[in-house]
Amino acid sequence: MKKQQFEISIDHAMMIGAKAAFDTCLRAAIAKAISTGSDEGSATLRVSFEIVSSLDSETGEWRRMPLLKYKAGYTVPMKESMDATIAESSRLVPSDESGWLLVNGQVSMDELLAEDEEA
């Protein structure tokens, strides 16, 4: 009896688990992007294989068998930042303790509180 032959394909029944895992990751990536406010992401399916030789006990012939593995995953970049420029009139002066000190006309909260206590 001749065994059925199939094209190697992602659409073959043996790959249904890989396709389902990819679909799950794709849906999860989109949901994660929406919930975190991200505007991009990706879902991946990696299929790897190893071809091994084995002896067919019925025919006594060596045959090649693929051992297929898959891994599905997703990423949604989580980049958050705040940018600012402090444009105050200040200068750096050398310090024996820390290397440099910043000198400017800004009054700190401690200085304001000290002035209130003195008044």
N, C-alpha and C positions, 0 to 999 in steps of 0.2 A: 504494500500500500504506500503510495506516494504521499508525503506530508505536504501540507499547504505551504506556499511561499508568499511572503509579504514584503512590500517595499519598506525600507527603513524610513520611518516618518514620525513626526510628533503626533500625527493623527492616529497612530496605531493604538489599539486597546491597551497594550502594556504601558503606554505613556500617559494614561488617564490620570494617574496620581500626580505626575509632574505638571500636567496642564492645570489640574485643580489647585495645586500648591501655588503656581504662578498667578492664577486668577485671584486667589485669596490675598496674596501679597500685593497685587495691583490695587484691589479694592481698599486694603488697609493703608497703602501709601497715599491714596487720594483722600481718604478719611483723615489721616494724620496731617496731611498738608492743610486741609481745610480747618481742622481744629486748632492748629498752631499758627495759622495765618501765613504759612509758607506758600510761595507761588511756584514751587517746583519740587520734583522728586523723581524717583525711578524705581521700577520693579525689574528684577532680573530672574532669569531661569538659566542655570548652568547645568548642562548635561555632559557628563564625562563617561568614558568607557575604558574598559580594559579587555583586550581580546586574549582569551586563553584557549589552549588546545586541550581537548579531552578525547578519550578513546570511547567510541560508540560500542557499547557491549553487544548490540544486536548485529552490527555489520562488521565489527572489528576494524573499522576505519577511524582515522583521526579526524576530528571536526573542529572547526573554530567556533567559539561561543563568545558573544559579547556580554560582558558584565556591565550593565548600565547603572549609573548613579546620577542623581539629580539633587540640586540645591536651589531653592527659591528664596528670594529675599527682597527687601526694599530699603531705600534710604530717603529720608526727607531732611534736607539741610536745616539745621537749627542755628542760624546765624543771627545774633542780636548784638547791636552796638549802639552807642550814642557818640556823636562827634561834636566837639566844641573847640573854640579857640578863645583863649583868655588873652585879651589885648589890653593889658594894663601897662601903665608906665612903670617899669620896675627895672632893677639891675641886679646883677650877681656880684657878691663880694666874697673874697676868700674867708674861710673859717678854719680854725685849727682843729675843731672837733669833727665836723661833718664834711669838710671839703669846701662847701659853698653855702652861702645864705642868700635868700631872696629879699631884697629891700624895695618896698614901695610905700605909697601913701595910704594903703588900705587899712582900715581900723578893724581889729578882730572883735568878736563878741566878748571875749574876756576883757578887752580894753574898755568897751562900752559899759559893761557891768561895773568895772572898777571905778569909772567916772561917776556912775550913778550912786555908788556907795560913798564916794568922797563928797558928793554934793549934799 
